Amino acid sequence: AALHRYTLDTQVVAPYDYSKAIEVAIKEFAPDKLIILGPGATLGGATAQVLIKHLWHKLQNKQDFIQQQQQEPLLLAMGLEGQRQGVTG
């Protein structure tokens, strides 16, 4: 009953703190890169903002993020063909 309630009620109607999830991921697991599964790359901007807020890999602003993505992407989106190659090799 508890699993049913959580799956079909809590997960559907309760707010999810995406920013906190990204913060915990980068602080607890210290990944070299983050992967957005998709579809597309719609969470890319929101994720980038959180990474900048926490100075991840010394990112201080949007320009730093853009420059880093052009040189050696830290954020990969499976929904983008060019970035998917970086994940699947």
Residue pairs with C-beta under 8 A, 6 or more apart in sequence:
18 43
18 46
18 50
19 46
19 50
19 53
22 34
22 47
22 50
22 51
23 50
23 54
25 31
25 34
26 34
26 51
26 54
26 56
27 54
32 74
33 73
33 74
33 75
33 76
33 86
34 47
34 51
34 74
34 75
34 76
35 76
35 77
35 78
35 87
36 43
36 44
36 47
36 75
36 76
36 77
36 78
36 79
37 78
37 79
38 77
38 78
38 79
39 79
40 77
40 79
40 80
41 77
41 79
41 80
41 83
44 75
44 77
47 75
48 62
48 65
48 75
51 57
51 59
51 65
51 74
51 75
52 59
52 60
52 61
52 62
52 64
52 65
56 74
57 68
57 74
58 64
59 65
59 68
59 74
68 74
69 75
73 83
73 86
76 83
76 84
76 86
76 87
77 83
77 84
78 84
78 87
